[in-house]
């Protein structure tokens, strides 16, 4: 059905935008590399594909006059979420362009900022592209050509947003959120291990680690007691 | 980052210069040979590199800029307050301690920026993420902000929650050390951009500031871009320039000349009406008053413009010119002013009147303008508008300024006026202590407060005068 299809496309775009945001955070820092730039490129191209198809579907549905009122409200809600997501993507792309130009990798004008982030981000990019793992090898001067392409793509996305606003007119104030404040606490999808990552750097111990240590200690203690009993019995 | 509020029309958003300077300092700290010494931070099992101590930062700043330790500490504190360096142990207190406290550098995406101001949507996503992570235990002001945002951007709330969940899932793909660092970076960013109540907001700009040129990143520079650059630089070359030595000398002499005349700097006699509730000062300095004060008459000698702008000065100057039989110059000038600032409907009649009275050959009060200006003016009078007499007016103005004005200043009339003009006396101090009013009651805010006045009986009004 049209609604499920649009929802799926929107979810995919949302996921890719979040991963792209996460990758752009590290541009200019110590984790910046040609591989990162290539991952950024692949992620944003996937995001743009999803955006174009979502845009086409939603525009087609919303321009259809013969739509029931409640269905229309539903699609308008999806539309508002979609345009917000696209705005976020465009802003992140602009930011990536600015940061990429300020911190060129091929002929570095200035050293990268040592931020403490050192690991690889291939996991994030793999999640964005919905693959299991990602192995990229970018050439030494990948970022130079990439920046020019990025500039073009930023303009393209800007044009897409303008076209969207021209074709479909959804006033933002008519859309009401379905979820109340604090609704995210009810879902347990993201609760769990991530909530244990606390921001206090003094004691960073996780409960599973402590539990494991306790179990090991208990096992060693039992073994020691058993040995002592055997020794006592033998002697 | 979502697009923030649009900048006021006509002024593109730009990065403030002090932020650009701070960015340069932070980047120079990253130099592998000459930068700040980096250490590693050890947390139970994870080791996170690139930590610096407060004392290292202060020493590096003192060495690089050749300043004292105190100033280096202040510089470092400014960097921390703007979020370029953040503390690791106590993330909420943004100050630099010159000891072993560890700090780390902020990633360029989260650098404080007026070019990319923090948007409400992003703050909402951050708060939603924090809500999920901490299972609903947000700090008070964050809870208030959350509720406010829920009302303000209600239409985008679905997007906020979707993005918050996805960003958390994306972050889980990184290893633990990186996750911690990124979370700290984001927290610092929002502490700087949405400070808790009571903390100073470093991004507050005064009204009407920040008119720096904006520059967008352009990778492909087209011919249009270069044409615009050439035009811009050509105009810049053509601008008149004055050496700062000349400017500053003129500024100093201006301040020296005007110092005694400024009521804030030198006090006003008889007394400051705002403090003593006695409006004699305003009455004595009204625009048309029979006996102008000495200071006012002195001001007429500063420049011709001062003389003309003061109604009493203009009247006396007119008398003087009458004695010299050149009063028509000033009358012509006044008529031109009336034309320039009068109503549009009056323009044709006024122009005719001026022509009849001052410019026609054989007129009653013919003004002496040089032939070229006269010809041009007469040409232009065929299509009268309010600025048609500008050239002639300027000519007459310069004539009066160079010729009549110096003679006025040397004349007996002016000297007589100076001698007659009196300095008003200060209001006398009352006999009874509890009715004393503070004397010279507009102390200069530039001077340090001197506890001279008896404030016991003066009450809050007098207390302000001394404080």
Interface residues (C-beta under 8 A of the other chain):
Chain A: X11 X14 X15 X17 X18 X19 X21 X22 X24 X25 X26 X27 X28 X29 X30 X31 X77 X80 X81 X84 X85 X87 X88 X90 X91 X92 X95 X97 X98 X99 X101 X102 X103 X110 X111 X112 X113 X114 X115 X116 X117 X118 X119 X121 X123 X124 X126 X127 X128 X147 X148 X150 X151 X172 X173 X175 X176 X177 X178 X179 X181 X182 X183 X184 X185 X187 X189 X190 X191 X193 X194 X195 X197 X199 X201 X202 X203 X204 X205 X209
Chain B: X1 X2 X3 X26 X27 X30 X31 X32 X35 X38 X41 X43 X44 X45 X46 X48 X49 X50 X51 X88 X89 X91 X104 X105 X106 X107 X108 X109 X110 X116 X119 X121 X128 X131 X132 X133 X134 X135 X136 X146 X147 X150 X154 X155 X156 X157 X158 X159 X161 X162 X163 X164 X165 X166 X167 X168 X169 X170 X171 X172 X173 X174 X175 X176 X177 X178 X179 X180 X181 X182 X183 X184 X185 X187 X217 X218 X219 X220
